[in-house]
Amino acid sequence: MEDNIFAIVFVGLTVVCTAVYFAKFFSARFGRVKTVKATVVHKQTVESFSKYAGNGAHIRYSVTFQTGGKRRSFYVSEFSYRGYKLNESGTLKYKGSRIIDFS
């Protein structure tokens, strides 16, 4: 009996996780572009290590914007990361977890 309960819980969690993944994927791919007034409040580099990477290290660049009462963080390229300045304000256009424009 206990084995059946664990199997049901496992299948249920798998279905929920899959649904959340597909909802985010379709939102990022086919959702509408959102335009908001925003300010750059934080920049961060995140270094991760992998034995499969050439030198073992991989750096990701994150920029956080304050939009009204919310904060939104995005991973960006190194080139874009260098272009964002702290406390810079402008209009942020994004779709899902991808920045389209900030000017």
C-alpha positions, 0 to 999 in steps of 0.5 A, spaced: 500 500 500 505 504 501 509 503 495 502 505 491 502 512 495 509 513 493 508 512 486 502 516 485 505 522 489 511 521 484 507 521 478 503 527 481 509 531 482 512 529 475 506 531 472 506 538 475 513 539 474 512 538 467 506 542 466 510 548 470 516 547 465 511 547 459 507 553 461 514 557 462 516 555 455 510 557 452 510 564 455 517 565 454 516 563 446 509 565 445 507 570 450 506 578 449 512 583 450 511 587 456 513 594 457 515 597 464 518 603 467 524 600 470 531 601 474 537 597 474 538 595 482 543 590 482 548 586 477 551 580 479 556 574 476 555 567 477 560 562 477 559 555 476 564 549 475 563 543 471 568 538 469 565 538 462 567 545 461 573 546 457 577 550 463 571 547 468 568 554 470 562 557 466 560 565 468 553 567 467 551 574 468 545 577 471 541 584 472 536 585 476 531 591 475 526 594 480 519 595 476 514 598 481 514 594 487 517 588 484 524 586 482 525 582 476 532 578 474 534 576 467 541 572 465 544 576 459 550 576 455 557 579 458 556 584 452 549 586 455 552 586 462 557 591 461 552 596 458 547 596 464 549 601 469 547 601 476 541 606 478 540 607 470 532 608 469 529 607 462 523 602 459 524 595 459 521 590 454 521 583 456 518 577 454 518 571 459 525 571 462 528 574 456 530 582 455 528 585 448 530 592 450 532 597 455 533 604 453 
